[in-house]
Amino acid sequence: MIEKSQNNALVSLLGQAFELEFSAENQQQIKDILVSELIQLILKSPEKLWNILYRIDVNEAKVKQIFSNSEPMLIAPELADLIIERMLQKVQSRMAYKKESPAG
């Protein structure tokens, strides 16, 4: 379970990355919205999806593994987990850096 501040930061980062405006109260809602968006990108704009994945720095080897080993219906949920994991790393890193930086 993630804290509310982490949830808000995660929603903000995902909104920027996917050019979406949405709100979500918990990680499951975030995943549901993300899965829906990923399905649309996979079907209609795979090149845009790859650009987004590159920009947010998702592990390329893991992404390729998901595409090669997963059933088509499982690709979006597995990608969503990978994206959320990466974005949470960014959120936690930024929060840690913010705590460490001197107030000024």
C-alpha positions in Angstrom: 0.0 0.0 0.0 1.3 3.4 -0.9 0.9 6.7 1.0 -1.5 9.3 -0.2 1.3 11.7 -1.1 3.0 8.9 -3.1 -0.3 8.1 -4.8 -0.8 11.7 -5.8 2.7 12.0 -7.1 2.3 8.7 -9.0 -1.0 9.9 -10.6 0.8 13.2 -11.6 3.8 11.4 -13.2 1.6 9.0 -15.1 -0.7 11.8 -16.3 2.3 13.6 -17.7 3.8 10.5 -19.3 0.6 9.4 -20.9 -0.9 12.9 -21.5 -3.9 12.0 -19.4 -5.9 13.9 -16.8 -7.2 11.5 -14.2 -7.5 11.0 -10.5 -7.3 7.8 -8.6 -7.7 7.0 -4.9 -5.5 3.9 -4.8 -3.1 1.8 -6.7 -5.8 -0.5 -8.1 -7.6 2.4 -9.7 -4.4 3.7 -11.1 -3.7 0.2 -12.6 -7.2 -0.1 -14.1 -6.9 3.3 -15.8 -3.4 2.5 -17.0 -4.4 -0.9 -18.4 -7.2 0.7 -20.3 -4.8 3.3 -21.8 -2.2 0.6 -22.6 -4.7 -1.5 -24.5 -5.6 1.5 -26.6 -1.9 2.2 -27.3 -1.1 -1.4 -28.1 -3.9 -1.6 -30.6 -3.8 1.9 -32.2 -0.4 3.5 -31.6 2.3 1.0 -30.6 5.1 3.4 -31.6 3.7 6.0 -29.2 3.7 3.3 -26.5 7.4 2.5 -27.1 8.3 6.2 -27.0 6.5 6.5 -23.6 8.2 3.4 -22.2 11.5 4.8 -23.4 10.9 8.2 -21.8 9.9 6.8 -18.4 12.9 4.5 -18.5 11.1 1.1 -18.1 13.5 -1.8 -18.3 13.6 -2.7 -22.0 14.5 -6.3 -21.4 11.5 -6.8 -19.1 9.2 -5.1 -21.7 10.5 -7.3 -24.5 10.0 -10.4 -22.2 6.4 -9.3 -21.5 5.7 -8.9 -25.2 7.3 -12.2 -26.2 6.1 -14.5 -23.3 2.7 -13.1 -22.4 -0.7 -13.9 -23.7 -2.1 -10.8 -25.6 -4.7 -10.2 -22.9 -2.0 -10.2 -20.2 0.4 -7.7 -21.9 -1.4 -4.6 -20.7 -1.7 -5.6 -17.0 1.9 -6.8 -16.9 3.1 -3.6 -18.5 1.0 -1.6 -16.1 2.7 -3.3 -13.1 6.1 -2.6 -14.6 5.3 1.1 -15.3 3.8 1.6 -11.8 6.9 0.0 -10.3 9.2 2.3 -12.2 7.2 5.4 -11.5 7.0 4.6 -7.8 10.8 4.3 -7.8 10.9 7.8 -9.3 8.4 9.1 -6.7 10.3 7.6 -3.8 13.6 8.9 -5.1 12.3 12.4 -5.5 10.7 12.3 -2.0 14.0 11.1 -0.5 16.0 13.8 -2.4 13.5 16.5 -1.3 14.0 15.4 2.4 17.7 15.5 2.1 18.0 18.8 0.3 18.5 21.9 2.5 15.6 24.2 2.9 16.2 27.5 1.2 
